[in-house]
Amino acid sequence: MEKIQWLMMGAFIVGLGLAVYKLYLFFPKTRLKDDDTTPESVALLEKILVETDNKYPHLTHEALYAQMRQHREFDPQHFWRFNENRLYHLIDHYRFKEPFFRR
């Protein structure tokens, strides 16, 4: 290989390294305090789901959503992204763990 080819390969490697470093800096390294997708938050939502479903067994999904938001352990500041679509995903997620969940 000639000298120019070595220089071009070196510049490419340096540029690639710089691009990877910039991507590393771009992605978050710490959790946000209101992140409701952590395992702890999902477990709390599942607990609220089961308690609400046991207390009011024949609710529609819309009514279940409203009752869950009224639960004493539901923090609207922490779960500000929680909506009916998230409830459907939560029910599906819980069914994988408990296949005989009646919802």
C-alpha positions as CSV (number, residue, x, y, z in Angstrom):
1,M,0.0,0.0,0.0
2,E,1.1,3.5,-0.8
3,K,1.5,6.3,1.7
4,I,-1.7,8.1,0.6
5,Q,-3.7,4.9,1.2
6,W,-2.4,4.6,4.7
7,L,-3.2,8.2,5.4
8,M,-6.7,7.8,4.0
9,M,-7.3,4.6,6.1
10,G,-6.0,6.4,9.2
11,A,-8.3,9.4,8.6
12,F,-11.2,7.0,8.1
13,I,-10.5,5.2,11.4
14,V,-10.2,8.5,13.3
15,G,-13.4,9.8,11.7
16,L,-15.2,6.6,12.6
17,G,-13.9,6.7,16.1
18,L,-15.1,10.3,16.5
19,A,-18.6,9.5,15.1
20,V,-18.9,6.6,17.6
21,Y,-17.8,8.8,20.4
22,K,-20.4,11.5,19.5
23,L,-23.1,8.8,19.4
24,Y,-22.0,7.6,22.8
25,L,-22.4,11.1,24.2
26,F,-25.8,11.5,22.6
27,F,-27.5,8.6,24.3
28,P,-28.7,9.0,27.9
29,K,-26.7,7.3,30.7
30,T,-29.0,7.8,33.7
31,R,-32.7,7.1,34.1
32,L,-35.2,9.9,34.3
33,K,-37.0,10.2,37.6
34,D,-40.4,9.9,35.9
35,D,-39.5,6.9,33.7
36,D,-42.5,4.6,34.0
37,T,-41.0,1.8,31.9
38,T,-38.7,0.5,34.7
39,P,-39.4,-2.9,36.1
40,E,-40.4,-1.3,39.4
41,S,-42.9,1.0,37.7
42,V,-44.4,-1.8,35.6
43,A,-44.7,-4.0,38.8
44,L,-46.5,-1.2,40.6
45,L,-48.9,-0.7,37.6
46,E,-49.5,-4.4,37.5
47,K,-50.3,-4.4,41.2
48,I,-52.7,-1.5,40.7
49,L,-54.3,-3.3,37.7
50,V,-54.9,-6.5,39.7
51,E,-56.2,-4.7,42.8
52,T,-58.6,-2.6,40.7
53,D,-59.7,-5.6,38.6
54,N,-60.4,-7.6,41.8
55,K,-62.4,-4.8,43.3
56,Y,-64.4,-4.0,40.2
57,P,-64.4,-7.3,38.2
58,H,-66.7,-6.3,35.3
59,L,-65.4,-3.0,34.1
60,T,-64.8,-2.0,30.5
61,H,-61.3,-1.1,29.6
62,E,-62.2,2.6,29.7
63,A,-63.7,2.3,33.1
64,L,-60.8,0.2,34.3
65,Y,-58.4,2.9,33.1
66,A,-60.4,5.6,35.0
67,Q,-60.5,3.5,38.2
68,M,-56.7,2.8,38.0
69,R,-56.0,6.5,37.8
70,Q,-58.1,7.0,41.0
71,H,-56.1,4.3,42.9
72,R,-54.4,5.6,46.0
73,E,-50.9,4.4,44.9
74,F,-51.2,5.8,41.3
75,D,-48.9,8.8,41.1
76,P,-50.0,11.1,38.2
77,Q,-46.7,12.9,38.2
78,H,-44.7,9.7,37.7
79,F,-47.2,7.9,35.4
80,W,-48.0,11.0,33.3
81,R,-47.6,8.9,30.1
82,F,-50.1,6.3,31.2
83,N,-53.1,6.1,28.8
84,E,-55.5,3.5,27.5
85,N,-53.1,2.2,24.9
86,R,-50.5,1.7,27.7
87,L,-53.2,-0.1,29.7
88,Y,-53.8,-2.6,26.8
89,H,-50.0,-3.2,26.7
90,L,-49.9,-3.7,30.4
91,I,-52.8,-6.2,30.3
92,D,-51.0,-8.2,27.5
93,H,-47.7,-8.0,29.5
94,Y,-49.4,-9.3,32.6
95,R,-51.1,-12.1,30.7
96,F,-47.7,-13.5,29.7
97,K,-46.9,-13.9,33.4
98,E,-50.4,-15.0,34.5
99,P,-52.1,-16.7,31.5
100,F,-55.4,-17.1,33.4
101,F,-55.9,-13.4,34.0
102,R,-59.6,-12.8,33.1
103,R,-59.2,-9.5,31.2
